[in-house]
Amino acid sequence: MSFMNNNVYILDGTRTPYLKAKNEPGSFSAADLAVAAGRDLLMRQSFPIHLIGEVILGCVMPSEREANIARIVGLRLGLGAQTPAWTVQRNCASGMQAIDSAMKDILLGRYDFVLAGGSEAMSRAPFIWSSEMTGWLAGIRKGSWSSRLTAINQFRPGFLMPVFALIQGLTDPLTGLSMGQTAEILAHQFGISRQQMDEFALRSHQRLAAAQENKYLGEIVPLYDGSGHCFTEDTGLRRDSSLPKLAQLKPFFDKPFGSVTAGNSSQVTDGAALVILAGEAAVERYQLPVLGRIVDIEWAALPPEVMGLGPAMAVPPLLRRNHLTLEDIDYWEINEAFAAQVLACLAAWESDPFCREKLGLDNALGTLNLDRLNVDGGAIALGHPVGASGARIVLHLLQVLKRHQCKRGIAAICIGGGQGGAILLETV
């Protein structure tokens, strides 16, 4: 039985195409992306839009001009100055956290409708001056002219070396490990080979290519830039990807001995995904069609150096609380931060020692059927804009369940810093 005494539904959702970063700032800010997704979403609703009670968005790296980005997006979408809005940040799960927060406000009776999701423009992550440079700049701006002259003479060319905010953001501040290095740890811990990772990555690209060809990504809305260019598909897809090509890539995070490469890792990407949530009374009052019902949500925490096991930790309590097994779940979305990370989660569930020691189970949780996991590809092929991914996998899982006329699915995600999130969904 669910912990909730009332039903909260996801009515509808949209996302932008995910645009792969190209070593320069992209055409869209995070707010631009969210507005593009939200505009189409709101325009096609049959209930009065002014009934949306609040806006909640996940965003990890909003620009300095987008403080409380949710408020900016709400106003730009025309929801009115009277509609509250706030921004959440749970690293890679920020979009899922936005959905969780929206659900709780609806359950509390605060609102009938909430607009939630996430957005990220990773290509616009800034360069930052080093602490030596900022200290030097402060020195030449204060004190007497003689002290300023002394400070000027202390300048060193090395001060000009910038700090890459994206690299800092993808590095755990306590362990000093990058997210890719944590994936290397999991590959070593569970004996995951380079070939297994590359095979998983290739499958992601092949499945996304098939999804595009079969028009399975109906949640995508067109995105137009200021020059009139129109984007309708995710640009990270490599249709010519193959195992020989993937095998040629060198390790990126543990040179030269590692196995995690740019090819079996998620891509740096810009994108947004938004959904509308509603309470049961509002759905009945306005006779609204729904994509699905939120049954339950679980958050877990674990050591930062093995953060990729977040889904492995979050899913079992979700299943146990709702009296379900792996076999009871029709389809899965597990965010592909790294091939090694997803494969490690699956291996953990198949391990008797891991399930006994870490999950408190009597034996292994079981084996997840890969034919039911990320059936239209994942972040390795289409990208991982960190603020949006949690919302995207929820939205797309509901689309998959609808397409296959199935009942139940779980979307799960690992979280930098050592957390995991999972959401149990049902079609109605």
Secondary structure by P-SEA (a helix, b strand, c coil): cccccbbbbbcccccccbbbbccccccccaaaaaaaaaaaaaaacccccccccbbbbbbccccccccaaaaaaaaaacccccccccccccccaaaaaaaaaaaaaaaaccccbbbbbcccccccbbbbbcaaaaaaaaaaacccaaaaaaaaaaccccccccccaaaaaaccccccccaaaaaaaaaaaacccaaaaaaaaaaaaaaaaaaaaacccccbbbbbccccccccccccccccccaaaaaaccccccccccccccccccccccbbbbbbbbcaaaaaaacccccccccbbbbbbccccccccccccccaaaaaaaccccccccbbbcccccaaaaaaaaaaaacaaaaaacccccccccccccccccccccccccccccccaaaaaaaaaaaaaaaaccccccccccccccbbbbbbbbcc
